[in-house]
Amino acid sequence: MLAEPWVGEEAGRTVLRGLLQRTEDGSAVLQVGDSRVLFDVGSPPPPDNTWVEISIEAYKVELYPYVP
């Protein structure tokens, strides 16, 4: 895995690669280039400031609008 941000598709899966940073409330933010994706994390939480790659079957990806 390369330590650089990337969004794409591989073998029918949606892939997000970025720097995972934990937040004070126990969730995590995936920094993918100039964008951030918020995640809930399980236990044990991943290390802070770790490069990760998240791979999801493409047909299971859903996008919802967010209004702050």
C-alpha positions in Angstrom: 0.0 0.0 0.0 1.3 3.5 -0.9 1.2 6.2 1.8 -0.6 8.7 -0.4 -4.3 9.6 -0.7 -6.4 7.8 -3.3 -10.1 7.2 -4.2 -10.9 4.6 -6.9 -12.3 1.2 -7.8 -10.4 -2.1 -7.8 -12.1 -5.4 -8.7 -15.6 -4.1 -8.2 -14.7 -2.5 -4.8 -14.6 1.2 -3.9 -11.3 2.1 -2.3 -10.5 5.0 0.0 -6.9 5.5 1.1 -5.8 8.2 3.5 -4.5 9.3 6.8 -6.7 8.2 9.7 -6.9 10.6 12.6 -8.9 9.9 15.8 -11.1 12.6 17.2 -11.8 13.5 20.9 -15.3 11.9 20.8 -13.9 8.5 19.8 -14.7 8.6 16.1 -12.1 9.0 13.3 -11.5 11.2 10.3 -10.0 9.9 7.1 -8.1 12.6 5.4 -8.1 11.9 1.6 -6.3 14.7 -0.1 -8.3 17.9 0.6 -11.4 16.0 1.7 -12.3 14.3 5.0 -14.6 11.3 5.7 -16.0 10.8 9.2 -16.0 7.2 10.5 -17.3 5.5 13.7 -14.6 3.1 14.9 -14.8 -0.1 16.9 -12.8 -1.4 19.7 -9.8 -1.4 19.9 -9.5 1.9 18.1 -6.8 2.2 15.3 -3.6 4.0 16.1 -3.8 7.8 15.5 -2.2 9.3 12.3 -2.1 5.9 10.5 -2.3 5.4 6.7 -5.2 3.1 6.0 -7.0 1.7 3.0 -10.7 1.0 3.2 -12.2 -1.3 0.6 -16.0 -1.8 0.3 -18.0 -3.7 -2.3 -19.1 -1.0 -4.7 -22.8 -1.9 -4.6 -22.8 -1.3 -0.8 -21.6 2.3 -0.9 -24.2 4.9 -0.2 -23.9 8.6 0.0 -26.0 10.9 2.1 -26.1 14.7 2.1 -24.8 16.4 5.2 -25.9 19.9 6.3 -23.9 21.2 9.2 
